[in-house]
């Protein structure tokens, strides 16, 4: 089991390659295997060419993907993710979510993803649960999760239907032309 925090928590004294290779080195894997596996994962997570960079020289999205690579390299039976994309800007967040789902699916990684973001839970989840006041409620499918008023899905949908149907008001002095 490996835990991935919302903060990337990379080792500041190690470059990107050595951060990702860390778990394999702890397991005393041969250096040739380490190089091959880290290189493959770097390409898969779009980090190739950055191997010698220090963590502080990476963008937030790159640091999060590096932490994800370090977690994946040891091929955990279970990956626990605690709001891993919450500190990313919206575009980087969607990109990281898509990449995570692709890698987890192709590598057969079982994961438990914790988030407070309802849209993220619906985008990322295959199986759903809600924890409230120390009680865990499991749902047999996405429709059951969405149909439970306690999840907030209906409130979120109602909000967005109001926003989409509402006229757009601009502050005085700001002009807007529809094309």
C-alpha positions, 0 to 999 in steps of 0.5 A: 500500500502506498499513500499519496498526499495532496502535497507532492512531498518530494525529497528536496535534496534529490533530483526528479529521477532519484525521487522516482527511483527511491522506492526501487532503490530501497528494495535493492533492485538492480540499477539497470532495472531502475533506469528502465522502469523509471524512464518508462514511467517518466515518458508515460507521465510526461516527465521525460527530459526533466530527470535532472531537475530539482523539485523546486524547479518543477511546476506544481503539476510536474511535482504532483506527477513526480509524486505519483510516479514515485508511488507507482514505481513500486507497483502497490497493491493499493494506492490511497490518494488524499485529494492529490489534485486539490492544489492544481489549477483547473486545467492542470487538475483535469489533465492530471485526473485524466492521466491518473485514470489512464495509468491506473487502469492500464496498470491495474492499480486499485485505488481509494480516492478521497476528495471533497470536490463533488465533480472530481468524485464523479469524474474519477470514481468507479465505486462511490461512498460517502463519509459523514459524521463518522458513518460510511455509506456505500452505493451500488452504482453511480446513479444511486450516489447521484440520487441520494440527496445527502451527496449534494449532486442534485444541489450541484446540478440545480446550481449549474442549471440556474447559472446556464439559464441565467442572463449574464450581467456585466459591470457598468463600463464593461462591454460585451458583444456576442458573436 
